[in-house]
């Protein structure tokens, strides 16, 4: 088996994607870019699964389909050109990484993100039709459509586990870095109160930053 490094593969995949203007690289294209056999790339992927995000991809082809109108166009039919999946290209490399911690499809990425962002919070505007009334931290919550025992395969989407988590917000609140605040929203005749449990002022933001927190806007 040819000597291949994680940096070699990550660079090859990036360059293939750039050359082909696609969001993936086939195993054949990656092997050709590396100057190795296709089998070498497949063996490397098999031996280092945490360094890749790979999925099956297909050739695209243009077909004509008949469309039946509806609504005001009910009863009419016409032809349209559409792009559909053709023959399979096999397992393709969507992305290649140099360490497991860089790959958001790994548990290692989530653990690294939780450590890296342990004292980081994302700040949001309280926007009333373009009028910025203040700022607050908004808790990231598990989507109601996601079953309790499930998480997304891509850990970047599991933001309630690493971004503005309840634990971090409550810790910031205990320091005086945020507090419940009420805003009057809406306009004349339709105003209402909006309560934000983690409202932020310039003073409370300064408290957090003095304690070593990073605030991202």
Secondary structure by P-SEA (a helix, b strand, c coil): cccccaaaaaaaaaaaaaaaccccccaaaaaaaacccaaaaaaaaaacccccbbbbbbbbbbbbbbbbbccccccccbbbbbbbbcccccccccccccccccccccaaaaaaaaaaaccbbbbbbbcccccccbbbbbbbbccccccccccccccccccccccccaaaaaaaaaaccccbbbbbcccccbbbbbbbcccccaaaaaaaaaacccccc
